[in-house]
Amino acid sequence: MAGLLSNFRNTMIVSVILAIVIVAGYFAHNGAADAIFWQAVFRWMHTFFGILWIGLLYYFNFVQIRKMPDIPAELKPAVSKYIAPEALFWFRWSALATWVMGVLLAWNRGFLVEGFTLGALEGFSVPQHTFIGLGMWLATIMFINVWAFIWPNQKIALGIVEADADAKAKAARTAMLFSRTNLLLSIPMLVTMTMNQTIFG
């Protein structure tokens, strides 16, 4: 067992296989790959990728950004050359996967357009569409921030893209500010994602 758990890839393979077996059990119970079944699959995947994305966002903001000034200069390359690039890989791709699965889930549940228009097409008469739409827009802004601002600037700050010291410092600050923006938006976004399902079903 220790051999399995000490290898990340093998641990993930076994975990995914177990998850697929359970999904197959739900499929057998449901009796068909209908809209409800796919809704369940999309929700599972949206939740998994969302935890990975927001978890890394919180790691960056609660730990890495706050503690980097305290790390001795000779140790900082361990973070900037090894840890941060790997974390940013999972961060940006989980952001994309979260957003795609969220769109598929909203489409499957029949409120994609109503959500993205914040319920305006219905005269704001369906509050669950307004609330979930707010969450969808917050998440969309966060997703755009990752790909349009955080990742391009982190590539400069970490030296993945050649730049002088001033450009690196400016890029690091820009990436930090957009990361903090996402931190600010994440908690209200999570309110809509969790409470909407509970209050409105």
C-alpha positions in Angstrom: 0.0 0.0 0.0 2.8 2.4 0.8 4.2 1.8 -2.7 0.9 2.8 -4.2 0.5 5.9 -2.0 4.1 7.1 -2.4 3.6 7.4 -6.2 1.3 10.4 -7.1 0.4 9.1 -10.6 -0.5 5.6 -9.4 -2.6 7.1 -6.5 -4.5 9.2 -9.0 -5.1 6.3 -11.4 -6.5 4.2 -8.6 -8.7 7.1 -7.3 -10.1 7.8 -10.8 -10.8 4.1 -11.4 -12.6 3.9 -8.1 -14.6 7.0 -9.0 -15.5 5.6 -12.4 -16.7 2.3 -10.7 -19.0 4.4 -8.5 -20.2 6.5 -11.4 -21.0 3.2 -13.2 -23.0 2.2 -10.1 -25.0 5.4 -10.3 -25.6 4.7 -14.0 -26.8 1.2 -13.2 -29.2 2.6 -10.5 -30.4 5.4 -12.8 -31.0 3.0 -15.6 -30.0 5.4 -18.4 -27.5 8.0 -19.4 -30.3 10.6 -19.4 -30.1 14.4 -18.5 -30.2 13.7 -14.8 -27.3 11.2 -15.0 -25.2 13.7 -17.0 -26.1 16.5 -14.6 -24.7 14.4 -11.8 -21.5 13.7 -13.8 -21.0 17.3 -14.7 -21.6 18.4 -11.1 -19.0 15.9 -9.8 -16.4 17.1 -12.3 -17.3 20.8 -11.8 -16.8 20.3 -8.0 -13.6 18.4 -8.4 -11.9 20.9 -10.7 -13.4 23.8 -8.6 -11.8 22.4 -5.5 -8.5 22.1 -7.3 -8.7 25.6 -8.7 -9.9 27.5 -5.6 -7.7 25.4 -3.4 -4.6 26.5 -5.3 -5.9 30.1 -5.3 -6.1 29.9 -1.5 -2.7 28.3 -1.3 -1.2 31.2 -3.3 -3.0 33.9 -1.3 -3.1 32.4 2.2 0.5 30.9 2.1 2.8 31.6 -0.8 2.3 35.3 -1.5 2.2 36.1 2.2 5.3 34.1 3.1 7.6 34.7 0.1 9.0 38.0 1.7 10.1 35.9 4.8 12.0 33.3 2.7 15.8 33.9 2.6 16.9 35.0 -0.9 19.0 31.9 -1.5 15.9 29.7 -0.9 13.4 31.6 -3.1 14.5 29.9 -6.3 13.1 26.6 -4.9 9.7 28.2 -5.0 9.9 30.2 -8.1 11.6 27.5 -10.3 9.9 24.4 -9.0 6.8 24.8 -6.8 5.2 27.9 -8.4 5.3 26.7 -12.1 3.9 23.3 -11.2 1.1 24.9 -9.0 0.3 27.4 -11.8 0.0 24.5 -14.3 -2.7 22.8 -12.2 -4.2 26.2 -11.3 -4.8 27.5 -14.9 -6.0 24.1 -16.3 -8.3 23.5 -13.4 -9.8 27.0 -13.8 -10.6 26.1 -17.5 -12.0 22.7 -16.6 -14.1 24.2 -13.8 -15.6 26.9 -16.1 -16.3 24.4 -18.9 -18.0 21.9 -16.5 -20.0 24.7 -15.0 -21.2 25.8 -18.4 -22.1 22.2 -19.3 -24.0 21.9 -16.0 -25.9 25.1 -16.5 -26.8 24.0 -20.1 -27.8 20.6 -18.9 -30.1 22.1 -16.2 -31.6 24.5 -18.7 -30.6 27.8 -17.3 -27.4 28.7 -19.2 -28.8 31.7 -21.0 -31.0 32.7 -18.0 -28.0 32.6 -15.7 -25.6 34.6 -18.0 -28.3 37.2 -18.5 -28.9 37.3 -14.7 -32.6 36.5 -15.2 -33.1 39.7 -17.2 -34.8 37.8 -20.0 -37.5 36.8 -17.5 -37.8 40.3 -16.0 -35.8 39.2 -13.0 -38.8 37.2 -11.9 -36.8 34.0 -11.2 -34.5 34.8 -8.4 -32.5 31.6 -8.6 -31.4 32.5 -12.1 -30.3 36.0 -10.9 -28.3 34.5 -8.0 -26.7 31.7 -9.9 -26.0 34.1 -12.8 -24.2 36.3 -10.4 -22.0 33.3 -9.4 -21.5 32.4 -13.0 -20.3 35.9 -13.8 -18.0 36.1 -10.8 -16.5 32.7 -11.8 -16.2 33.8 -15.4 -14.3 37.0 -14.4 -12.0 34.9 -12.2 -11.4 32.4 -15.1 -10.6 35.3 -17.5 -8.2 36.8 -14.8 -6.3 33.5 -14.6 -5.7 33.2 -18.4 -5.5 36.9 -19.4 -3.6 38.4 -16.5 -2.3 36.0 -13.8 -0.6 33.4 -16.0 0.9 35.8 -18.6 2.4 37.9 -15.8 3.5 35.0 -13.8 5.4 33.7 -16.9 7.4 37.0 -16.8 7.8 37.1 -13.0 9.1 33.5 -12.8 11.5 33.9 -15.8 9.7 31.6 -18.1 9.6 34.5 -20.5 12.7 36.6 -20.7 12.5 40.1 -19.1 14.6 42.5 -17.1 14.3 42.9 -13.4 11.9 45.9 -13.6 9.6 44.0 -15.9 9.7 41.0 -13.6 8.8 43.1 -10.5 6.0 44.8 -12.4 4.6 41.5 -13.7 4.8 39.9 -10.2 2.8 42.8 -8.7 0.2 42.7 -11.5 -0.2 38.9 -11.1 -0.6 39.4 -7.3 -3.2 42.0 -7.7 -5.3 39.9 -10.1 -4.8 36.9 -7.8 -6.1 39.0 -4.9 -9.0 40.1 -7.0 -9.9 36.5 -7.5 -9.6 35.9 -3.8 -12.0 38.8 -3.2 -14.5 37.4 -5.7 -14.2 33.8 -4.7 -16.0 33.9 -1.4 -19.2 35.6 -2.7 -19.0 33.3 -5.8 -19.0 30.3 -3.5 -22.0 31.7 -1.6 -24.0 31.6 -4.8 -22.8 28.2 -5.9 -23.6 26.6 -2.5 -26.7 28.4 -1.3 -28.5 28.4 -4.6 -28.5 24.7 -4.8 -29.8 24.5 -1.2 -32.4 27.2 -1.3 -33.8 26.6 -4.7 -32.8 23.0 -5.4 
